[in-house]
Amino acid sequence: MKGKIVLVKSRPRESALKIHEWTAEGGKPLNKTKVMPGVKDGFSPLYSSSLGGLQTGLTSKVKNNYKETSVEILGPVWRYLNGLEEISIQEKLEYEHNRVPGFYTNRMPKERDLPTYMSEIKWKFNDGTTFLDLNIPDQELCYYWCLSTKYIANSKKELDEYKFPNAMFYIAVDGEDSDLEKSTNKLKHRAGGKLESEVMTDENLVNIAKALNWFTGQASTALYNDISSRIEKTTHSKMRQKDNDVALFAEVADLLDTDTGRVELSAKGLLFDLAKARIITEAKGTYTWASHGIIIGYSKVEAVKFLTDPNKEDALRSMKAELAASILR
């Protein structure tokens, strides 16, 4: 499952305010249930009397992919995995996440016990679509919990067949969308995975929005919701255009994958701030350092290269000083 993005969607529910009827362009339902943006439902593993512990979804047995891994590679803590036909999902994830055995225990702490990892974990689900990136440990834990709880249907089909009467969400399964939507969803899943990834800090999110000229001073939560909405609302017809929101976001977000890309992204964010403060002006694609009358580029690409050029550090410091002074005014 590594590298896979899983979508969890809100259960369509009727609303007196008709929010359940909201659709993206093209008529696709957005599965909205709440009026206020940014409102999320939170879940944690609950105690199960039949299990005698928390229902984490990690107690089932699976094939042991490390059966033939040498004890030297497994190490002294995990050497016991060698030769076993089956292991629990908990053991599998603890090994793959570099945890110690028992770290993801479903034991319910008693009153004077220290809390366990799984007793304190909490997952938030968006109103609409939540992207789970299974490369991120806590989101992989969430996926297995989703498969075990009555509050998440394992597919839209099982939801429609009323097999999960208490479900508030459902897992969007490949094949349940039309062929026309599949290619669109694949790209949207990738963009959504980037948005949910661990490297998507508030600072990086703001720089991406600035690089795309989507930033209007929003707080991080509002900005996240705005970009998430842009991804969700992009239809298959718009996906045919190279400048659709999903493609634009994914391209800029890919800069986070490398050191040079992160430097470039930071420069794009700085260029946005310098231009907004009129320290750098743009006319017909030409970027000029206003106070010095120096052209730093005949395109946005050239302007960004100027800001990342090690030989231009003195100029960069002066620009940043002008920016800081403009903020104080």
Order of alpha helices (4+ residues) and beta strands (2+ residues): beta-beta-beta-beta-beta-alpha-beta-alpha-alpha-beta-beta-alpha-beta-alpha-beta-alpha-alpha-alpha-alpha-alpha-alpha-beta-beta-beta-alpha-alpha
